[in-house]
Each structure stands twice: as structure tokens, then as C-alpha cells.
Amino acid sequence: MIGGAPFWRDGDQRQSSLPALRPVADRPVWVSPSRVIAFVCLFYRIEEAAFFAHRRADELVAARALVVWLLRQVPAQPMNYCQIGRAIERDRTSVMHLHKHVIRLRLQDRAFKRVAEAMRFHFTHIYSHIGGPDHASL
């Protein structure tokens, strides 16, 4: 446990140099999992077919974990593990493991944490300022 709370509870947010998250009411109501997946795949320069494959290469696991974290953080009503599992073609226990993995990565790897925070800011900013998923672009 870190600071009295389990490591998978995002207790490291206070150390971020990026602007704080807006209140939940100002965060986007809905974020398309397919847009998040496409954006993360572009960033990692991987094919979406590889993202959905059952390979466990480090960059694929990091990309999947980042998608899980974004889908839990960005929308005002976060997706649950079952919904995320359907979106990334995994079962809910795999999604839970990926969520724990991304929290661990964010705590241990500053570069990964900056990327995660920048992506969260991107989706929060894009979706909340231009009116939702119909107008958002990568």
C-alpha cells in the first residue's frame, strides 16, 4: 500500500504538473472506445489488429492498459470493466488486471505518466469544447 491506500487507487494525481481535471459535470459525458483505441494505436504505431490480438508484447500491453485507464478516467460516467472488456475484446478480469498494471506504470514511469495525462487532457478538452463525439476528431 502506498500512502495508506492500495496502489491501484489513483493516489498519484496530486503530483501532476498538468492542469487538474475539471469537475465531473464539465467532463465529456461519452467517449467512443473506438476513437480512444485508434488514438492510442496511432501513438504507439501499432496496427489495430495487433492491439486486439492475444499477443503480450510490452508495447501492446501498455497500449491496452492505457486504453482501459482512459476509458475509466475521461467520461463523466466511467465505463465499467465489462463494457471496456467488450470494447477491447477481453474479459472483465483481464481489464481489471490491465487497470492495475496502468496504475503501476504511472507510478513507476514518469514518461508513461506524462503520456497518459496528455491523452486524458486531449480527450477531455476535445470532447468538452466542441460538443461531443459527433464532432470530435483525432
PEKA-V30607 format. One record per backbone hydrogen bond with DSSP energy under -0.5 kcal/mol. CO is the residue of the C=O (numbers start at 1). NH is the residue of the N-H. If there is no record, write none. Layout:
# PEKA-V30607
co=CO nh=NH
co=CO nh=NH
This chain:
# PEKA-V30607
co=1 nh=3
co=2 nh=5
co=5 nh=2
co=6 nh=9
co=8 nh=10
co=9 nh=11
co=10 nh=13
co=12 nh=15
co=13 nh=16
co=23 nh=26
co=23 nh=27
co=24 nh=27
co=28 nh=76
co=29 nh=77
co=32 nh=36
co=33 nh=37
co=34 nh=38
co=35 nh=39
co=36 nh=40
co=37 nh=41
co=38 nh=42
co=39 nh=43
co=40 nh=44
co=41 nh=45
co=41 nh=46
co=47 nh=51
co=48 nh=52
co=49 nh=53
co=57 nh=61
co=58 nh=62
co=59 nh=63
co=60 nh=64
co=61 nh=65
co=62 nh=66
co=63 nh=67
co=64 nh=68
co=65 nh=69
co=66 nh=70
co=67 nh=71
co=68 nh=72
co=69 nh=73
co=70 nh=74
co=71 nh=79
co=76 nh=78
co=80 nh=84
co=81 nh=85
co=82 nh=86
co=83 nh=87
co=84 nh=88
co=85 nh=89
co=85 nh=90
co=91 nh=95
co=92 nh=96
co=93 nh=97
co=94 nh=98
co=95 nh=99
co=96 nh=100
co=97 nh=101
co=98 nh=102
co=99 nh=103
co=100 nh=104
co=101 nh=105
co=102 nh=106
co=103 nh=107
co=104 nh=108
co=105 nh=109
co=108 nh=110
co=109 nh=113
co=110 nh=114
co=111 nh=115
co=112 nh=116
co=113 nh=117
co=114 nh=118
co=115 nh=119
co=116 nh=120
co=117 nh=121
co=118 nh=122
co=119 nh=123
co=120 nh=124
co=121 nh=125
co=122 nh=126
co=123 nh=127
co=124 nh=128
co=125 nh=129
co=126 nh=130
co=127 nh=132
co=132 nh=135
co=132 nh=136
